[in-house]
Amino acid sequence: MQHDIRKTRGRPKAWDDKAVQNTVKSLDRALEVLIALGEMQGGTLSEIATNLHQSPATVYRVLTTFQGRGFVDFDRQAQVWSIGAAAFLTGSQFLRRTSLVERARPIMRDLMEATGETANLGIERDGNVLFLGQVETHATIRAFFPPGTVSAMHASGIGKALLAHMDDARQRRVLAAGKLEQFTPHTLTNPEAMIADLHAARARGYAFDGEERNLGMRCIAATVHDVSGDAVAGLSVSGPTSRITDDKIAPLAQAVTEAAARLTAAIGGAPR
């Protein structure tokens, strides 16, 4: 009996054997599809199948299986597949160990305490802003962007901050890839007006979302840079217009840019 217990608790004999017979081929092929989809930043069924040199029927079965679990999303109108929120939630277990997220937490807490507004951390993902973290204000009225939330870049403080630091060609590609949807009367939907706003954001060192995504809410954001000087994330504060009044924009912007500079230094980065 004791021998049987030890055997069930032990590792399989082939634990360290990575031979082909010990891998699940169908799972391996499915993961190839998921990885390729992420690298492509979305694509149609035919594009994904061509990229992988697999039949569309096989790829479709894999995609619909992942869709059922929320690992991929499908835009019926555009007929485009993209990475889903479940993939982020799984990946966020890894992100908790990464330098950016870990080092951002105390800085975000300090930023929230200094400004009295909710602090947010986000990155660009598939032409959108993907929020990685948030430290909420103690005030009753607050912005809410929990980790895993996805938002349009053109109507987001962090999104506009990241767009502002892209080169002109990439900036236009990102803007052209998605429709500049109008969420409120303040949303910038004209590409040239948007680009002018991005140039102004880069010149002053921070981006400003003035009720462009949600009426009654404002956001001020600055970029975080890696060791190469690339803008890899955005840090922001967001809150209601009743608190983020015109006279508060400058001091809040200073607090945000200083916090972003602290996080840049904490991850060993340096702005260009």
N, C-alpha and C positions, 0 to 999 in steps of 0.2 A: 504493500500500500504506500509506504513512504517513498519507494522508488518511483511509483507512478506519479505522485505529487511533484517530486523533483523534476520529472520529465516534462510535465505540463507547464511548469513554471520556467523551464529553461528556454534558451533560444533554439530555433531550428538549426539543424546541422549545417545547412547552407546559408546561415545568417550573413556571412561575409562574401558569399558567392554572388557576383553580379552577372553571371552567365545569362545568355538569352533566355534559357528555359525557366529562369527564376524571375523574369519580368512579365508584366501583363501587357501584351502587345496592343490590345485594343485601347487600354488606358493610356499607353505611351503615345499612340496616334492621336487620341483625343487631346492630350496635353499639347501636342505639336500644334493643333488647331488653335488652342487658347493662346499659346505663346505667340504664334504668328499674328493672330488678331490684335494682340496688344502692340506688337512691333509695327503693324500696319496702321495703328490708330483708327481702326474701323475699315470696313470694306463690304462690297456686295458678295453674294455667294460665289459668283463666277470668279471674282478677283481673288478671293481666299483660296478657292480650289486650284486656280491656276498657279498661285504663289506656292502652294504645297505640292503641286503635281499629283493631286488626288481627284477622284471623281466628285462632281457636285453632290451626287446622292449621298455619298459617304460623309462628306463635310456637313451636309444639311442635317443628317441624323445626329451628328456630334453637337452641332450648334443648338438644335432644338432641345437636346438633353441638357446642355449647359443652361439654356434659357429657362428650363423648368426649375432649375436651382438658383436662378438669378445671377449666374456667373457671366452671362452675356445678355445684351439687350438687342431688340430688333426694331428699327424704325420702318414701319410699314410704308409710309409715304415715300421715303427716300430709298427703301429697299436696302438699307445698310445695317450690318451687324457691328456691334461694338462691345467692349468690355463692360460688364455689369457691376452693380454695387456689391454683390456677394464676393466678387473677386477682391474688391478693396477690403471688405471686412475680414476676409481670410488673410490677405496680405498685411493688414494693419497689425496683426499679431507680430509680424516681423518689424514693422515700422516702430513699434514700441521700443525696440532695441537700437534703433538707428540714432545717429548723432543729432540729426536735425530735430526730430520730434522730442527726444529726451532733453536736449539743451534748450529747446524753445519754452518748455513748461514754466520754469521759474521766471523767465523773461516776460512771458505772457501774463503771469500772475502779477508781477511788478507793474506792468503796463496797465492792467485792469485797475489795480489799486491807485495808481497815479492819476488816471484819467476818470475813473468812475464808470467807464464804459466797457462793454464786452470786447475782449481781445480774440482775434482769429488768426489761424495759420492755414494757408492753402498753397496748392501747387497747380500748375497747368497740366491737364490730362485730357487728351483727345479733343483739344480745342475748347475745353471748359475749365472752370475752376473746381478743383476737388479739395474740399476742406478736410484737413488732417487733425485739427485740434481747436478747442475753444475754451476760454476761461470766462465764464459769465459774470456780469456785473451783479451787485447785490440789489440794484434798483428793480422796482417792480416791472417797469416797461423795458424790454430788452430785445436785442436781436438774437435769433436762434439758428445756428448753423452747426449741427452736430457732426462729428467725424463721419465721412462718407457722403455728405451732402454735395451735390453737383449743381453748379450755377453757371449761367451764361457769362462769358468773359467780358463782353461789351457793356454789361449792366452790373458790374461788380467792381468794388474798389480794388481788391486784390487782382482781379482779372485785368483791369486797365493798367495797374502798376506793372504787371508782367508783360503785357502787350507793349507798353511804352519802352521797355528795355530790349525788345526784339529788334533785329535789323529790319529795314523797311520791307524787304522782299518777304521775309517770314511773316511779318506783321500783316501784310496784305493777303497772304495765303490763308492765314488763320481767320481773318475777317471774311474772306471770300468763301471759305469752306462752310460757314454757317450763316443762315439768315439773321440779320440784325433785328431780331424780334422786338417789337415795342411792348414793354410791360406797363409803362406809365406814360403820361404826357411828357415826362422829362427824359425818357430814354432816347439816346442818340442812335438814330437808325440810318443816317446818311453817312456813307463810308468816309467821305472827305471831312465832314464835321468830326467824325470819330477820330480820324488820324490827326487832325489839328488839336483835338483835346489830348491825345496821347503825347504829342510833341510838347504841349504845355506841361503835362504831368512830369515828363522826363526833365524838363528844364528846371522846374521848381523842386523836384526831388520826392514828390508824393502824388498819388492819384486820389481823386475825389469822386465819390458816387453820391450825387445829390438827388435822392428819391428816384433813381433810375431803374431800380428793380422793385422796390416797394414804396408806396406813398407813405410819407411820414418818417422815413428812415434815411439816415445818412451814414457814409462810411469813408474813412480816410486810411489809405494804405501805402506802404513802402516795400521795396524789394529787399530780399536777402540773397547774398551772392556767395558762390562757391570759390574754391581756390583759383579757378580759372577766370574769375570775374563775371561769370554768367549768372543771371538772375534765376535762381532755382526755386524760389518760394516768395510768398508775400505775407506780410504781417499787417494787421489792421485793427482799428477800433471801429465799432459800429453802434449806433444808438438812435433814438428818436430826434426829430428836428427840434423838439421842445428843449432838449438839452444840448444838442450839437448845433448851436446857433452860429450865425456868421462870425461873431466876435470870438467864438471858441475854436474856430477852424485852425488858426495859426498855432496856438499853444498845443492843441491836440496833434497837429501835424508834426511839430517838433518832438513831442513825446514818442510818436510812432516811428519817425525816422531814427531817433536815437536808439529805440528798442531794436529796430531792424539792423542797425549798425552793430549793436551788442551781439545779436544772434549771428550775424555774418562773421564777426571776430571769433565767436565761440566755436564755430564749425571750421575755423581756419581759412575763411574766405576773405576776399578783398574786392570792393567794387571797382569797376574799370574807371 
